[in-house]
Amino acid sequence: MSRPGRDDSPDRLYTLTGGRSRSAPDAPFDLVTLIVAESGPVPGMQSEHAAILRLCHLPTAMVEIAAELGLPVSITRILLSDLLDAGRISARHPRAAVDHSLPDPDILEQVLVGLRNL
């Protein structure tokens, strides 16, 4: 039984990335980074780039994109960097969407008192 992405010839992966083995050092991608397409595929676009844009009409984790394409995460990261540089996707970490402000301590105390009175 083979694992996805492991049967790809090195030549194909080399061609997909234009010979690059790493994404830009400032690329914001980790496994759970959410990717959203900012535009649709255009004629003449690399098929993997077009597939990513079709997959990401809703926020999609980078690891899900890699699994769906059957590509190693490192190759997917490079392809996503290309799209980010071109302005075709946006990327954010899921924790960035969470509001980290704490509720008012007085309200929490009132809730605690109410629970104790039950």
N, C-alpha and C positions, 0 to 999 in steps of 0.2 A: 504494500500500500504506500503510495507516495503522498507527500504533503503538497498543498497548493503552493505554487510558485517555485517549487524545487525542481520541477522538470523543465523549466524554461532554460533555453540555451543561454550561456553567457553572452553570446553575440546579440541575441534579441534584447536582453536587458541593457547591454552597452548601447545599442541603437536607440532604445526608448529614452535614455537619459542623455544622449549626445556625448557619451563617454564620461560623464561625470559620475563620481562615486559618492559624493556627499552633497547635501543641500547647503544653501547659504548658512554661514555660522549664526546669523541672527534670525533664522527661520523659526517661527513660533509654534512649531508642530511637535506635539507628543501624542501618545496613543489615543487620548480622549479629547483632543482638540476638535471642536465642532467647526465644520466647514459648511459654508453656504455659498451657492452659486450667485454671482452678481449679474451674470448674463448667460445666454444660451450658447450652444456650440455654433460655430460658423463654418462654412464650407472651406475645405483645405486644412482644417485643424487636425492635429495628430489625434488618432482615434481614441487613445487612452485619455487625453485631455477632454475630448468631447464626452466620453463615458463618465468622467468625473463630474462634469457640469450637469449631465442628466441625472446622476445619482444625488446630487446635492441641491435639488430644488427646495428641500427642507434641511435643517441642520443635521449633519451626518458626521459621526466620529471618524477620525482618520483611520483607525483600525478597521472600521466597517468598510470603508472605501477599499482598503488594501485587500480585505477578504473577498469583497464582491468582484474586484478585478482579478483576483488570483495572483497578485504580485507581492513581492516582499515589501515590508514596511519601509525599508530604506529607499527603494525605488519609488514607492508611492510618495514619500516625503519630497523627493526631488521633483516629481511631476507637480505636486501641489505648490512647491516653491515657484515653479514656472508660472502657474496660473495666478498666484498671489502677486508676483512681480508685474504681470500683465493687467492686474486689476479685475480679473474675471471671477475671483472668489474673495470671501472674507473669512477670517479665522479668529476664533476666540476660545478661550478655555472655559469649560462649563462653570467653574467657580466664579468667573468674572461676572456672570449674570445674576448671582445671588447677592441680595442686599445684606450687607454685613452689619447694618445698624441694629442696635439692641433696643428692645422695647423699653418704655419708660419704667424705671424701678417702682414708682408709686403704683402703677397699674398692676405690675407683677405682685406687689404686696397685697393689693386689694383682692386679687384672684386667689392668692394663698389663704388669706383670711376667709374668703367665701368658701373655699374648699374645706377648710378646717371646721367651719360651721355646719357642714353637711352631715 
